């Protein structure tokens, strides 16, 4: 039996499997196009321009899924619940957020397996941000 030397076959990260930076930037850009027009979500982004939030979110997702560690290098630990604490995130905000994210994910054209894996994470993350009843 021929053995494959250790380290010869390295498993690609999810980030690499789905197309890397370009895919995550497309996802986040499309998501924020929806947020920009959303009367419930837009006020949760106090900056005049959504660009800084878009950049932070893209870097976070890229790092989370196995890409570069640029987010942590620039911002430290994500501390997502803490960073979202100043905003009232209720069920309606959760649903609106997921609605815009669903459109963005659908437009990526990922394989069913990758789409399901990404969507599981996004729905979990959205639910964990709820901090207000209603």
C-alpha positions as MATLAB code, in Angstrom:
seq = 'XXXXXXXXXXXXXXXXXXXXXXXXXXXXXXXXXXXXXXXXXXXXXXXXXXXXXXXXXXXXXXXXXXXXXXXXXXXXXXXXXXXXXXXXXXXXXXXXXXXXXXXXXXXXXXXXXXXXXXXXXXXXXXXXXXXXXX';
ca = [
       0.000    0.000    0.000;
       1.388    3.393   -0.969;
       1.208    5.957    1.766;
       0.733    9.611    1.068;
       3.350   11.601    2.967;
       1.919   13.684    5.800;
       1.167   17.244    4.774;
       0.964   16.459    1.066;
      -2.789   16.916    0.894;
      -3.970   19.909    2.826;
      -7.655   20.474    3.233;
      -8.843   23.807    1.921;
     -10.669   26.124    4.279;
     -14.298   27.034    3.625;
     -12.983   30.486    2.684;
     -10.846   28.962   -0.082;
     -13.511   26.483   -1.211;
     -16.086   29.204   -1.905;
     -13.777   31.593   -3.743;
     -11.978   33.539   -1.033;
     -12.053   37.267   -0.527;
     -14.022   38.074   -3.668;
     -16.935   35.857   -2.589;
     -17.151   37.327    0.892;
     -16.907   40.884   -0.397;
     -19.756   40.176   -2.859;
     -21.844   38.701   -0.032;
     -21.321   41.650    2.285;
     -21.683   44.289   -0.444;
     -25.058   42.847   -1.485;
     -26.176   42.540    2.136;
     -25.416   46.204    2.839;
     -27.259   47.282   -0.292;
     -30.369   45.932    1.431;
     -29.473   47.415    4.813;
     -28.976   50.865    3.275;
     -32.650   50.934    2.247;
     -34.049   49.286    5.383;
     -35.802   51.714    7.783;
     -35.418   49.300   10.718;
     -31.752   48.343   10.255;
     -30.181   51.482    8.774;
     -30.355   53.439   12.074;
     -28.213   50.722   13.719;
     -25.293   51.907   11.592;
     -24.473   55.367   12.945;
     -21.766   56.138   10.392;
     -22.877   58.303    7.467;
     -21.361   55.826    5.046;
     -21.917   52.087    5.402;
     -18.436   51.492    3.965;
     -16.641   51.085    7.319;
     -19.278   48.632    8.597;
     -19.127   46.735    5.316;
     -15.351   46.462    5.558;
     -15.441   45.279    9.182;
     -18.095   42.646    8.430;
     -16.267   41.377    5.340;
     -12.999   41.060    7.271;
     -14.780   39.314   10.144;
     -16.459   36.754    7.887;
     -13.280   36.103    5.929;
     -11.360   35.439    9.133;
     -14.131   33.311   10.640;
     -14.211   31.052    7.578;
     -10.448   30.535    7.378;
      -9.144   33.578    5.534;
      -6.617   36.158    6.713;
      -6.626   37.330   10.348;
      -6.902   40.983    9.351;
     -10.038   41.537   11.451;
      -8.377   40.495   14.724;
      -5.158   42.293   13.832;
      -7.133   45.542   13.421;
      -9.943   45.148   15.969;
      -8.967   42.457   18.447;
     -11.404   39.762   19.548;
     -14.751   40.027   17.707;
     -16.900   40.262   20.910;
     -19.979   40.354   18.709;
     -22.605   40.557   21.455;
     -20.728   43.371   23.186;
     -20.327   45.336   19.958;
     -24.052   44.992   19.236;
     -25.203   45.744   22.815;
     -25.819   49.487   22.224;
     -28.487   48.616   19.651;
     -31.904   47.136   20.314;
     -31.888   43.912   18.358;
     -35.328   42.325   18.538;
     -37.103   39.656   16.505;
     -38.045   42.168   13.794;
     -34.421   43.298   13.397;
     -33.340   39.658   13.348;
     -35.834   38.859   10.596;
     -34.893   41.930    8.548;
     -31.179   41.126    8.867;
     -31.728   37.550    7.755;
     -33.952   38.692    4.899;
     -31.185   40.843    3.420;
     -28.627   38.140    4.080;
     -30.799   35.528    2.342;
     -30.837   37.628   -0.830;
     -27.063   38.074   -0.629;
     -26.386   34.370   -0.055;
     -28.727   33.332   -2.868;
     -26.912   35.599   -5.325;
     -23.552   33.949   -4.600;
     -24.535   30.738   -6.369;
     -22.690   28.485   -3.919;
     -22.943   24.713   -3.968;
     -25.891   23.440   -1.889;
     -23.476   22.118    0.765;
     -21.569   25.393    1.095;
     -24.769   27.414    1.073;
     -26.274   25.261    3.830;
     -23.143   25.528    5.959;
     -22.969   29.308    5.570;
     -26.696   29.729    6.204;
     -26.554   27.625    9.391;
     -23.879   29.905   10.754;
     -25.680   33.106    9.726;
     -28.980   32.040   11.284;
     -27.183   31.031   14.487;
     -25.270   34.334   14.592;
     -28.425   36.374   13.956;
     -30.308   34.600   16.746;
     -27.434   35.121   19.176;
     -27.524   38.904   18.621;
     -31.109   39.312   19.865;
     -30.942   41.364   23.050;
     -34.420   42.868   23.309;
     -37.834   41.228   23.587;
     -40.431   42.217   21.089;
];
